[in-house]
């Protein structure tokens, strides 16, 4: 008899309830189609893979924003220590215009949020 190995099922299809180690009730078990909203297994598989890619992209975006925050803090420190203001509004307007040009009106809102994050604590 050949030994068989099993690999854990993906988190979305595991049969045990997260955190409890118990099997969930049948009524709470969701199929891939339920989780993705797809009507076929092929579509559910495609959506699951695409969501994994989006999650990876989101992680990279968050890392880049954190890096931008750190660089911005260095700039602010240099500006303040030289007697300047912490925020350069002309530069922020350039950033807003850049995002608006690249992404349209929603880009402006995104840039405003990013600028707010990068201003640091008052």
N, C-alpha and C positions, 0 to 999 in steps of 0.2 A: 504494500500500500504506500503510495506517495504522500508525503505530508503536504498539506495545503496551507497556504497563507492567505489571510484576508487583509484587505486594506480598509481603513475606516471610511465610512460613507461620508460624502460632503456634509457640511453642517446643516444644510437645508433639508437633507433627507435622512438624518440620523433618527433612530427610533427611540432614543432616550431623551427625556426632557432635560434641557439645559439647567444645570445647577442642582437638580434633584437626583439624577442618576436613575430615575424611574422611567418606565415606558409611559408615554402620554396616552390619554384616552383616545380611542379611534376618532371621536368627534373633533379632537384638536389637531390630529395629524393632517398636515397639508401636503398635497401633491405639488410637483414642480409647476404644474399649470396654475394651481391656486396661488402659489407664491409669485409667479411672474405675470399672471393674467393672460397667458397664452392659451390657445385652444388646441395646440398639437404639441407632442413631445419634442419635435424638431424645433419648433419656435421657442419652446421653453428652454431648450438646451442653448440655442443661439442667444437668447436674452440673458441667461445665467452667465455665459461667457462674456458677453458685452458688459454686464454689470460688474464683473470682476475687473475688467479693463478700466471701467470708470472709477472703481474704488482705488485702483493703483494710480490712475491719473490724479484723483483727488489727493492722495497721499503726497504725490510729487508737488502739486500746486500748494498744499499746505506747507511743505518744506521750503518751497521757494518764497512764499510769503514770510515765513519765519526768518529766512535768510535776508530778505529785503528789510524786515523790521530791524535786524541787527545792524545792517549797513546804514540805515536811516538814523539809528541811535548814535552811531559814530559821527555822522554828519551834523546832527543836532548838537552833540557835545562840543564839536569843534566850533560851530557857529556861536553857541552860547559862551564858551570860554574865551572867545575873541571879542565878546561884547555885543554880538548880534542877537537877533531874535531866534527863538527855537524853531519857528515855522517860517518858511519862505513862501508866501502866498503866490507869487509870480510863478515859481517852480511848480506848485501844486496845480495851477491853471494849465501849465504845459502838460502835466501828467493827465489831467482830466480830458484835455483836448485829444491827446494821444489815444486814450481808451475809447472816447466817443467816436473818433475817426475809424478805429479798428473794429469796434463792436456795436456801434449805434448807441441810441439813447440808454439801453440797459448797461452799456459799458461805463457810462458816467456814474451810475449808481454803484457799480462794482468798484470803480476807482475811488469813489468817495469812501466806501467801506475800507478799502485797502489803506488809503491815506490816514483814516482815523486810527487804524491798527498801528500804523507806522509812526504816528506822532508820539507814541509813548505816553507815559503817565505825566500828568501836570504837576 
